[in-house]
Amino acid sequence: MTQTASAENKYVIQRPEDVSQLISKYAGSGKTNKVIWLALIGVFIDAYDLTTLSFGIEQVISDFSLSPVMTGVVASAIVVGTIVGNLLGGWLTDKIGRYRVFMADMVLFVIAAIVAGLAPNVWVLIAARFVMGISVGIDLPVAMSYLAEFSKFNGKSSKAARLAAWCPMWYAASSVCFAIVLALYFILPPEYANWLWRISLIFGAVPALLIIFIRGKYLTESPIWLANQGDLKGAAKILRESYDINAHAQVDHVQKVEQKHAQASYSVLFNKTYLPRTIVALVIHISVAFQYTTIAFFLPSILTRFFHTDTLTTITTTLGLNLAFAFTGGLLGVYMASRLSSRFILLSGFILQFAALVLLGVVGEPGSSLLLYFAIAMLGLWLFAEGFGPGAQMMVYPTMAYPASIRGVGVGMNRAISGVAQAIALFVLPIWMSKFNTDVFLIISIFAFVPIIVIGFLIKFEPTKFDVDSIDLDIEINKTVASKMI
């Protein structure tokens, strides 16, 4: 890349790495902030759709007279769909581009949400929730790619900070979901109470429709992806129009960037270069999946079953805990992400979660008001630690560990494994809760302890040490020890 001597700082792009370097240094101006918000709205939809039935499942059971087995099928349909969507979305994101995948996904969101809300029987609901899961799975790889590829590497609005922002957006969506449930609880007449879960499902189509309507004004293809496809002219045009960077391509096209061994294969994630990073990312995702399913997804069940709260108290307490602890923790995570190492933040979060889970197991079912408040405080501590620590960093790790040419498959594969772990958790946790009662917290604490050992002592990889999009990776790998197994 060369810079001409002019007041406008004209940049001449000669290779794909030049595009990444310009974005890494100057992103944050022009329309890029709008793109970031659109990507985060996509995350909002993901979280909202995954949350909707965590409370409404009891009404679905009543409406369709479901057996325990069918209840499990309904609850897990969306999770199974996310696994398919993660693998498909990760591959498509790298193969055909960020923009086309994102927009097709939003259309799928709208259709699935409306069909699920109007489902006349359980089989239509299962099918719609499965398709909704595919949408959620497709969205995360492309949304994370947008967040990383429209952000600079360092500073207040760094890649790490914007990637971490997915977590408070996730909990904001969860809180909105329960706020809608709370509002409908008071608004709907008792004879129409079974509409509650249907309306809350259909509402998930609203933000997706918003993105569809305004896409032409703000959303563009990722210039990094275009440059890697060899289209330097197209990448330069987006830099001028969306970033306010006066960039021009020296040649219109160059040879397409090919990632060694697997342009369209997930096996590249397990080669010598990426294996340590993949192991760390997978440990984080599996740990978060089991913990999140236990505390966040089953939070209404925990409050009802173990703490013996009534319906209104369960809704308000769940909403309050999400806003007071999870959402604020997520905001803190965004602040910390641009100032501290990801590894330090992760370890701090896992340590606090381990302590909270052990104490919840020791307290058991509270026998007094004091112990009840203490137990709820421990739930809040876990949610707070999740917000600033593993919840935020679980997407920073895979997104910043892999270059743009395999970023989609990297994020997609990690999320798919997370989906498998969550599906297993959804199946075994009700059994464990019935058999072990509050001792289930001690079992789940293992999933906070293992990543402490792996990240703290076995694999010392820091994803924010260098920008994988702005370097010749093969050269950098040979001269850095940023990802090594010891």
Secondary structure, 3 states (H helix, E strand, C coil): CEECCCCCCCEEECCHHHHHHHHHHHCCCCCHHHHHHHHHHHHHHHHHHHHHHHHHHHHHHHHHCCCHHHHHHHHHHHHHHHHHHHHHHHHHHHHHCHHHHHHHHHHHHHHHHHHHHCCCCHHHHHHHHHHHHHHHHHHHHHHHHHHHHCCECCCCCEHHHHHHCHHHHHHHHHHHHHHHHHHHHHHCCHHHHHHHHHHHHHHCHHHHHHHHHHHHHHCCCCHHHHHHCCEHHHHHHHHHHHHCCCEEECCCECCCCCCCCCCCCHHHHHCCCCHHHHHHHHHHHHHHHHHHHHHHHCHHHHHHHCCCCCHHHHHHHHHHHHHHHHHHHHHHHHHHHCCCCHHHHHHHHHHHHHHHHHHHHHHCCCCCHHHHHHHHHHHHHHHHHHHHCHHHHHHHHHHHHCCHHHHHHHHHHHHHHHHHHHHHHHHHHHHHHHHHHHHHHHHHCHHHHHHHHHHHHHEEECCCCCCCCCCCHHHHHHHCCCEEEC
